[in-house]
Amino acid sequence: MSALLLVLAAVPRLTVAPGLEPAFEVQRAAVEAWEALDVTWQTHRGRPAPPPRIAIVIERSRLTPGTAGVSELGRVFLRQAREGSLSATERQALAHELGHQFLLQACPTATADSLFHEAFAVATSGELGAWREGDYQSLSDAAKVLTSSKSLDTPVARRALARLLVESIGPGDRFPRVLAKRLEACDGATRWTPLSVEALMSLDAAAGAEAFVVMSRHSGEVLLSSGDIAQARPFGSTLKPFLLAGALTTPGLSPRLGDQEWACGDVLPQTMRAPEAVLLSCNGWFLDWAERQPGVERFGPWGAVLEAVGMTRLPEHMSEAIGLRSTLQLSPLGLAAAYRALAEARPDIISLLKRNATEGTLSRLPESDRLAGIATKTGTVRDGGSRPLVGWIVGVLDDVVVVLAVPGKAPRQVVERFLSVVGQSRRLGARDGVEVQVFSLLTPSQVDLRCERGGFRFVDGAPAPLGTDWRQLGEVLQGRLVCLAAPFEVRLPKMNEGRPYAGVFRREPPAAWVPPPGMTATEKERRARTGSEAIFRTTRLAYVTGVLASEDASIVGEPRAALARVVSHNADTRERHGSRPVCDTTHCQVFQGTTRTSPTDAETLARPKLETPGWLPFSRGGDEPWTERRPRKDVERALGTGLSLVQRLESAGGTLRVVKTVTDDGEPYEDSQAMPCERLRGPLKLPACPSSATWTGTTVEFKGVGRGHGLGLDVEAARKSGADQDTILERAFPGSTR
């Protein structure tokens, strides 16, 4: 696109007068500047600029110090400090004056508009970056300077003009939007309205409409939303906690009385420290901190997190980081993801933000008491007249992050609206967190993991990017692993594609499982009962839905609801692994990743929890007969006794009874020993607990009915019953629904 535009550019005849050397370099710089001006015009007007009407002569002049260049129609005068050398400053002055020349020829109706002319020349010459450096200047101060300046061609006026112009440059823009709109009126037919300082201060286009998002802290899912949650907006003061998170140390600073940026409370402490600065959202403290410690405005390692959630670049000045300049933006969705990461890594900062309703920007309000227990941070985006453009409130609760952005309001004016969104989030069922031991039959080195975008490992409160390539879980399983933009993908051995895991991973090594006396176990059985060092957290709803998909994806209706409530109940028990979370194998409940959730399952899990304590078993069940044969030696190992002693096997209710003949002092007698049927069924991989066994020679033939251990909820029987979920559960677990 740009190459084509350059070809179409109409460059006037540019003449370098004698005395300005090197003439060829000056002329080349002038041509490049004019072509860039034509590109800007075509980009925002959609067509080439009118052909130049007159030639332009560039000459050296003895201008007063401090004046780099002046011009009139067809003539540009430059002050050259060193004869025969064109410095970078002089190139910029040339580009600035050619900006005036371009407008004089392409937009003659704006000739008398000195503010528009100067703004266009500053914006197109590359001066904006230089003029906006230095001490922070508020929009209101910049507006006062421009309003009272007799001349715009002074460093003070140009700096103020640049301050206002950069506010109109959105993400991805190269040219201030306020000037781009003005170029549309350069058609010769539209009556020209002079540019005003008020128009330069107008930032309404960045406000957008109201939007809110409720994001799960556990899975990263968007649970509720309204408005365009992906629209980037100026973020105000909402990122100040991330500056603390990214710093190794923070100072104690004395307030500067009379400075408007330190006007952040009725009575300020003699020495303000970071917690008070965040709670009071004190701009002066942050600005002075950056003066003492340059670089802190880039958020340290947390800068990578903010870029991953949508910030186009890192701040170049503290005023950008704390939202005093609106040159950087984030969407409500991106801000929610950032706070999800902060809550995972820095609970100390979240605890600090819980004091905001009593000590900070949301204190002393009629609604303040109702904010108790919620970590909050506010942000206000203002225009040059100090009018609120966007009011932000971010809230971190136990299970969710809530972000609200309201145009035209300050945060203290929208607390009731924020609380209504919080109320909606609290009515969501099964959104609390559930942990599960994952990959219990594998080692972490056998599991591959990746995050397409926004993957981080948080160790000791600091983020480290995971990258986008597949990584062995064993290499990265330290601290907490979070994928901010999507679920993790997990790939197991012999799998070409990954499974989604929407949640957070952490490491917790288990103690080795020791079989009970007399019982032998395979390595696989040992792993299943030992559990895994990889712990995965997601929402209750996502966990239960994942188990249902793994155990019986075809189950629907009331039987599904009954099984879902059993799975949810078991997630809270610790019988299978002591104090550790439930595992993901048949020893507990099979879980092979998260899947799409449904409102129906959410409604089911919102019902009262089951009353029966302890683990509630379930199996496929059914009445289909089966016959299986197994080697005699495997059966003897599972039973822990020689088959020559066994008279019969009986099973009922998941209990296996082995009746054998033993001899004591020469007298034979029958000995009956009861054991869990799983002790036989599991190692031998029988479909269910056998109803009979016949052994001859080296094999044993088992017969039985149905699938599973036969305890608790018989899923196939539930399918055929036609009963509602409470009846199904009462039949399987009497008293569970009372």
N, C-alpha and C positions, 0 to 999 in steps of 0.2 A: 504494500500500500504506500509506504513512505517513499520508496524508490520511484514509483510512478508519479507521485506528487512532485518530486524534485525535477523530473523531466519536464513537467508541465509548468514549472515556475517561470514567471516572466520577470526577468531581472532588468532593471533600468541600466542605462549607460552610466557606469561608475568611473569617475575620473579622479585620480590622486594628483593633487597639485604639487608642483616642485617644492621641496623643503620638507616633505613628509616621507621619510625613508624607514625601512625598505619599501618602496612603492608597490612592488609586486605582492609582498606579504600583506600589506594593508588592503590592496584590492581583493586578494583572495579571501581575507577575513570578512570583508564587506559583502562579497558574493555569498559566502556561506551563511552569514547572518540574514541576508535578504531571503535566501531560499528557505531558511528555517521559519521566517515570518510568514512566507507564503504557505508552508505546510500547516502552520497553526491556523491560518485563515481558512484553508480548505477543509481542515478537520472539523471546524466548528461552523462553517457556512455551507459545506458540501459542494463547493465549486471554486475555481481559481479566482484570485483577486483580479480586479480590473487592471488592464495593462498600464504600466507606469506612464504618466503623462510627460514628465520632464526628466532630464538627466540630473545626476547628483554629483557635486564636486566635494571631495574630502580634502581638507587642507589643515596645515598646522597653524596654531594660533597661540599668542601669548596670553592665555587665560590666567586669571588670578589663582593662586594656590587654593586647593579645595574644590575647584571647578574642573572636572575632567573633560567636559565637552558641552557644547551648545549647538543649536542648529536653527535654521530657518528653511523655508521651502527651497529645496534644491541645493542647499549648502550645509555641510557639517564641519564644525571647527573642533579640533582635538588639541588638548594640551599634551605634548610629548616631553616627558621628563628627561629622557636620555636620547640624544640625537642618533638616528640610525638603528634604534631598537624599539620594537613594539611589545610592551609588557602585557601581562594578562589583564591588569587593571585597565590599560588603554584599549585592549580588545573589547572588554566589557563596556567601556564608555562608548566605543564605536557602535556596538550592537544596540546600546540604549538609544543613541541618537538616531540610528536607522529605524528603530521602532517608531519614533516620532515621524520620520520621513514616510514610512509605510502608511501610517494612518492618514497623513496629510493627502496622500494620493489615493488610497483605497477607501477611505471613509471621510470625505471632506465635510460631511454634515457635523462631524464631531470636532472640527478644528478648534472651536472656542471652548471646548470642554477640557480644561487643563487637568482636572483630577483624573479623568478617564485616560488622557494622553499619558500622564506620568505613571498611572497604574499599569497600562499596557506596556510601556517601555521597561518598567521594572520587572514585570512578569516574564517578558520575552528575552531579556538580556542575560538571564542567569544570575541576577543580583539577589533574588529572594533569599537564597541560602545564606549569603553573607550578611544581609541586613537583619535577619532574624536571630543571629547569634548574639551572645552577650547576656546581660541580665534580663530576667523575665520582665515583660511589659504587659500589663493587663489590657484587655480589649477597650475598657472604658478610658484608660490613660491614653492609649493610641488614638482613640476617637477625639479626645480633648486636644491632643497635639495637632491633629490634622485640622480640626475646626478653627483653632486659634492661629495656625501658621499663615504668615503673609506670603511665603514662598514654599512651593513643594520641592524645589531643587536644593534642598539642604539635607545633610546626613540625618538630622533629627526627624524631619518630615518623612524622608524616605524609609527610615526604620519603622516609623509608625504605620506608614502605608503598607509595608511588607508584612507587618504584624496582622493587619486586617485581611490582607490578600491570602495568606497561608491558611486562614480559617475556611476559605472557600475552595480549597483544593481537597477533594475527597480521595479515598483510596483508588489508585489506578489512574487518577487525573494527572495531567501535566500542566494544566492551565486552570486558573481560578474560574470557577463556574459563574461567578458574578460578572466577569468580563466576557465570558463566552456568550452569555445571554445578550450582552450589549452589542456584540458583533452582528447579531441578527438584525439590528436596526440600521445597519450601514448600507441599506439598499437604495438610499436616495429618495425613496417614496415615503418612508416613515419619519414622522416628526421626531427630531432628536430631543430627548429629555436628559439634561446633564446628570452625570453620575454624582451621587451624594454620599457623604460619610455614613448616613443612616443605611443606605443600600449596601455599602461595604460590610456593615455590621450584621446584616440579616443572614441568619444561618438556618432559617426555618426548613429548608429542604432536607437537612440532615436529621430532623426530629422524627419523621415517620409517624405511623399511627400506633396506638397502644398495642402492646404485645406482652404476653407472659408465657413462661415455660416452667413446667415442673419436671425435673429430671431425677431418676433414681440414683442415689449415691452408690447402690450396690451393682446394678447392671448397666447404668448409663442410658437406659431407655428414656425416651420422652413419654411421660405418663399422661400429661395434660399440656395443652398449649392453646394459645389464641393469638391471632395476628401473624404478621410475618416475622417469625422468630429467627430467620436466617438473614434478615436485613441488618447490615452493619450500621452502627450509629456511634457518635461520640459517647464515650463511656464515663465521663466525669471522674469522680474520685473513687470509683469502685475497685480500682486495682492497687490502692495504697497498701492493703495487707500483703500483696505479693512482693512489694518492695522490701518489707520486713523479712519475708520468707527468703528472699534472695541475698540478704546481707549477712555477713559474719558478725558484725557489730553495729550498734546504732548509738548515736551520741545523745547526751543531754544538752539542750540548747536554751539560751535565754531569749524570751520573746522580745521582739523589737516593737516598742510602743509607737503607735502612730502609723505603722505599716499596715495597709488594708489586708494584706495576705496573712497577717497574724491576728486579724479580728475573728477569732474562732472560739469565743467564749466570754462570758461576763467577767470572770476572774480567772486569769491564767496563772499557773504555778511559776515560781521564780525560775525554776529550771524545768523545762518540758522534756519528757522522754518519749520513746517510741509508742508505748501503749496509749498515753494520753493524746499523742499526735494523731493516731489512727482513730480513736474514739471521737475526738473533736473534729476530725478531718481537717487538720490545721495545715493549710497550704504553705504558710511561712516556714514552718518547721522543715518540711520536705525540701523546699527551695534552698534553705540555708544548709541543710544536710548535704545536698549535692554540691554546693559551693565548697564545702570542707572536704568532701570525698567524691571527686568526679568519677563517673562511671556507675554509681549506684542506681541511676535512673534506668539502666538497662535490665534490671531485675535479676542479675546474676544468673544462676542456672535455670531460674523460672522463666527467663525470656524465651527459651525454647518451647516451653509449655504454651505460653501465650501465642507464639507464632503458630504452633500446631493447631490451636483452636480458632485461628482466623486473623490474628493481627498481622498486617501486611509487612511491617518492619518493626524493629525495636526503636524506642524513643531516642532522640538525639539530645534531648534536654529534659530536665525534671518536669518542666511545665507540660510537656507532652505526656509523661508518665502519669501525672496526677490529674490530667484532663483539663488543665487550664487552657491549653491549646487543643483545638478539636481536629488536629491533623491526622490523628490515629483513631481507628474505630474498631468496635467489636459488635457482634450480634448477640442478642439475648441467649441464643443457643450456645455460642462460643463461650460467653461469660459463665453460663451454668456449668459447662464442661470444665472450665478452669477452676471454679470453686469446688467441683467434685474432686479434682485432683488435690487441691489445697486441704480439703477436709480429710482426705486419705493420708496425707503426708504430715500435716502440721496441726494436730489436735490442740496444741497450745494456742495457736492463733485463733482457731475456732472458739476456744474457751474465752479468749479476750473479746471477741466480737459479741459474745452473749451478754456482755456488760453494756452494750450500746443503748439498750432501752432504759437503762438507769443512769448512765454516766456520759452518754455520747449524743450523737445527732438526733436520735429518736427518743430522748428523755423528755420528761415534763410535758407529755401529751396525754389527752384523755385515754388514748389507746395503749399507752406504754406498758401498763400492767399485763395486757394481753399478749405482749411480745416476750414475756418471760420464758426463758429456756431456748429462745431462737437466736442463733448467731446472725446478726444483720450488719450490712454495710450499705450506706447510701452513696449516691452520686448525683450531682446536679450539673447539667450543661447549660451555660448561660450565654446570651448574646452580648453585644457591646453595651447595651443599656441595662445589663444585669438582670434581664428578664429570663426566667427559666424556659429553656427549650425542651429539655428532656429531664424527667426525674426518674432515677433508678432506685430500686430497693432489691438487694440480694439477701436471701434468707437461707441458712443451712440448718436443717432439722435432722433428726436421727436417721431418717431413711431417704430424704429427698433434698434437692436444692431447688429453691424457688427464685426466679428472676422476673421482675416486673419493670417495664419501661413505659412511662406515660408522658406524652408530649404536652408541653405548656404548663407543667405543674412541677413544684418542688417536692422532694420526697416526703416531707412532713405533711403535705397536703393529700397524699395518696396512701396513707397507712391503712385506712379502713379497707381500701381496695386490695391492698396486699394481704391483709388478714382474711379477706373473703377467699382469695386464692389458696392461702394456707389451709383454710377450712375445707376447701374442695380436696386438697391433697390428703388430708387426714381421713377423709371418707373413702379413700381408695383401699380396697381389700387386698390382703396378701402381698403388700409391698414391703414388708419388713425383710431383713436380711436372713439368709439361711446359708450355713457352711456345709460343705461336703468334702470328704477326702476323695481325690480323683486319681485315676490311673493306678489303682491299687495293685493290679497284677503286673505292673511295669515299673521300671526305674525311670527317673526323670531324664536320663540320657537317651531313652528310647522314644521320648515324646518331643515332637517339633512344634514350635509355636511362632506365630507372627501376628503383627498388628499392621494393617494396611496404612494407617495414618494416625499419629498421635499416641504411639506406644511409649510408655515410660516405666522405668523401675525407680521406686522411691526407697532410698536407704538413708536412714538417719535424717529424714526430713528433706532430703535434696533429690531432685529429679535427674535421671540420666536417660537419654533417648535409647530406645531399643532398636531403632532402625526398622526397615520394612522387609528385610529378608527373613527367611525361616531360621530360627535359632533353636538349639537344643534347650529344652526347659531346664535341664540340670545346670546349664551355663548361666542362666539369668535368674534363677529362682532364689532371689535374695530380697529382703524387704517386702514391698508390695508391687505387683505388676498391674498396670492399668492401661487399657486401650481407650482413648478418649473419643475417637471418631466412629468406632464400630465395635462389634464383638471381636474378641480374639479368634483366630483360626487355629485349630489344633489338629495335628496330623499324627496318627499312630502308625506303628509298623504295618507294612503292606497296604497302606492307604495312599492313594494318589491325590485326593482332595481333602481339604480340612473340614472339621466340624466347628460350628460356631459355639463359642463360650462367652456369653455376655456377662462379665463380672470381673472380680478381682482375685488374683492369685497371691498366696503367701506360702511360706515354708514353715513347717513344724514337724521335726523328726519324731517318729513314733518309737515307743519301746517295743522290743522284739516280743512276739507272742510265743508263749510256751504251752505246748499241748498238755491236756490233763493226763494224769498217770494212766498208763495202759493204752493210750491212743497214739497211733502213728499218723503222720500227716505228710502229704507231698509238699514240694516247694511252693507250688501254686496255692495250696491251701494255707500254708504259712503266710504267704504274702497277703492273701485275702483277709486273714484274721489279724495280721499285724497292722494293716492299713498303709496309708501313703503319707509321705512327707509333704506332698503338694495339697494345699487346702484351697478350695475355690469358694468364693462367696457370690451369691446372686440373690435375686428376690425370691420370696417364698413361691410366688406364682410361677416364675420362670423355672425354679427347681422342680416343682410338682409337675408342671407341664412336660419338662424333660424326662422325668421318670415315667410318666404315662406313655410318652412316645417310645421309650426304650422297653418297657415291660409289656405293653399291649396298645399299639398305636391305633387299633381298630375299635377300641371300646368307646361307646357313646352313651348319651342319655343318663338315666339314673344310676346304672352300674358304674359309669365313669365318675359320676359325682361321688359315689360311695368310696371308690378306690382312691380318688383324689384326697378325700378327707383322711383316709388311713395313711396315705403317703405323707401328708402334711403333719399328721400327728407323730409319725415315726421320725420325722426330721428333727423333732425337739427332744427325742430320747437319747440316752447315752449308753444303752445296755450292750450294744454290739462292740463298742470300743472304749469302755470306761468313760472317761471325761472328754473324749475326743469326738469330733463330729461324725456323723453317719458316713459310711463308705459308699462307693459307687458300683459295687459288684453284687452278685446274687446273695452274698453273705448278708447284705443289708437290703438296698434297693438299687436296681440297675439305673445308672445315670450316665448318658453318653453325650452330654452337651445340651445347650439351651435351644429351644425352638420357638416358633411364633406362639404367643399366648392368645387367649380368647376371653372376651367378657364373660362368657358362661362359666368358665373355670374360676374366674375372679369372683363371681357371685357365689359360687359353691364354697370357696374358701373363706368367704365373709360370714358364713354361718358359724354357730357356736362350735368350739372345739370339742372333740370327743372326750368323754369323762374317764374312760378306762385307762388306768396307768400302765406304763411299760410298753414294750414293743408289741405292735399288732401285726401278726403275720398274715400274708395273703398268698394265694397261688392261683394258677390258671384253673386247676380242678377239672371238672367234667366227668363223664361216665364212659369214656372210650377205653376198652380193655387193651392191655399191652403185654408183651412177653419179651424179656431181655435175658441174654446169657453173659456171664462174666467169668474170668479165670478164678479158680478156687483160691489161689494164693492171694489175689487182690481182696477177696471177700474176707479171708482169715485176717489179713492185715487191718482191714477196716473194723472188724469186730473185736480184734484183740484176743482171739481165742481160736483153738483148733476146731475145725468143723466136725471132726470125729467125735467131739464131745456134745455137739448140738443136736437136740432132738427136734426142735421146731422153732420157727420164727413167727411171732405174732405182731401185728401193728394196728394201732388205733389212736386216732387223735394226734398223730405226729410222734407217737412214742413207739419205739421198737422194743419188744420183749423177747429176750433170748433165753430159751429153756434148755439147759444142758445137764448131762449126767456127770457127777463127780464122785470120787471115792474117798472116804475118810475112814482110816483105820480098817480098811478092807470092806467097809459097808458102803454100797452105792446109794446115792440119793439125788433128787432133782433140785437143781439150783436155778432160780429165776432172776435174771438181771435185766433191768430196764435202762434204756439209753435213748437219747434223741434219735429219731429216724434219720435225721440229716447226717448222722455219723456214718450211716451206710449209704444213703442215697447220694450225698454229695460226692464222696470219693469215687463211687462207682458210676456216677452220672446216670442214675436211673431216672426215668420220667417222673416217678412218684414213689412214695413209700410202698414197698411191695406188700401184697396181701398173702403171698405164699412163696416158698423157696424150695427147690428140689435140687439136691446135689448128688452127682455121680461122677466118679473119676476126677478129672481135672477141671470140670466146669460146674457152675451153679446156674440153674434156670429160675428167674424171678417172674412172677406174674402180679399184675396190679391193674388199677383203674385210674384214669385221669392223669393230670400233670401237676407236679409240684409236691410240696411236703404235706399237703392235706390239712394244714392248720388254718384257723381263722377264716378269712374271707375267701370263699370259692367263687372266683370270677365267672366261670362258665355257668355255675348254678345261678349266680346273680343275673346274668344275661337272660336266662330262661324263665326266671321267676316272675317278671313283669311287675315287681314290687318297686316302691319308691326307695330313695336312698336311706332314709331313716329306718325303714323296715329291714332292708338288706343289712344294715350295720347292726341292728339289734339282734338279728338272727346269728350273725357271726360273732358279735361281742356284746352279750347281754349287758344292759345298763349303760352303754357307751353314749347314747344320745339323750339321756335324761337331763 
